[in-house]
Amino acid sequence: MADRLCQMIDRIYEYGQADKEILAALIEEICCFENNDALEYLRQLAYKTAHKYFGNRIYTRGLIECTNICRNDCLYCGIRKSNQKIERYRLDKEDILDCCEEGYALGFRTFVLQGGEDGAYTPSFVADVVKSIKENYGNCAVTLSFGEQESDTYRLWKEAGADRYLLRHETANKRHYESLHPSWMSYENRVRCLYNLKELGYQVGSGFMVGSPYQTPLHLAEDLLFLTELKPHMIGIGPFIPHKDTPFAGMASGTLKQTLVMIGLLRLMFPKALIPSTTSLGTIAPDGREQGFLYGANVVMPNLSPVAVRKKYMLYDNKICTGEESAQCRSCLDLRVKSVGFELVVDRGDYKE
Ligand code: SF4
């Protein structure tokens, strides 16, 4: 069995892709059964691939959680509009620029502005914030993550200076997508947004949850194949973790092993992609992020948000790093990265062909 699985992994390493059925079978065999030799073989090849392109460098992005107000109602999300139990907040321009100032001094050269689809974050407001960041920190990249927007809005933000955009597709199976989202959201629109962002010249990040409700190995294989068509520059994945005040409260979380397997496969299929080891991975296991690096991840996104609002941006339960100052987060990550033989670098960390 191990030999057969290792041969499948070898083929993915060599060709960068495989058929849907082969991917699904491999994912199921490694994730659901004790195939530790194949798991370790996948890890070694993923680690070797990441080292070939990035050495021992891990890129950082300073994450600013700008607003927890959202018009949407994704069933898995703790800040969905139906959740009446959270205290809502919205950072203003000065707050965001203060976060950037602190982040720059700590060595961050990418700022990620993330938030719900908040009507008060108008196209012109966000464009103005982006312009100010680029005026103050011309050597930094600005990444936006404010969900699905009109094409004109994406264009305006790009012209204001935004470099990158993160929008996870969450699942590439239309029926599965509909089981995770309210009826007014559509898979087609999500895909339209992603291709629109690429056409506009953004470095685009997409990705999916691992272990989300109703997900099967075939869905995960479809996610990988969708990404081979989209060809994103960044791929963010993390385990699904339920939030107690959502319809998915009480559902099982994705596991560390499943997520590491998917990171490893992503690294083999997208050798040059920027792949974060996410906070959610660190939430389900104390050393989850370190293990992510050993499976080929090469980015971390520590929190630069004001400590006063961090506990209010709870997308899922028990999220870590909500109490520490930004400087503490940075030095903690420095140590974690070093503990597994890597180095945090001061660098924009752009995608390179
Ligand atoms: S996942 Fe994003 S779009 Fe959906 S409810 Fe949460 S913040 Fe809003």
Boltz pocket constraint, residues with backbone or C-beta under 6 A from the ligand:
constraints:
  - pocket:
      binder: B
      contacts: [[A, 70], [A, 71], [A, 72], [A, 73], [A, 74], [A, 77], [A, 78], [A, 79], [A, 80], [A, 81], [A, 115], [A, 116], [A, 117], [A, 147]]
      max_distance: 6.0
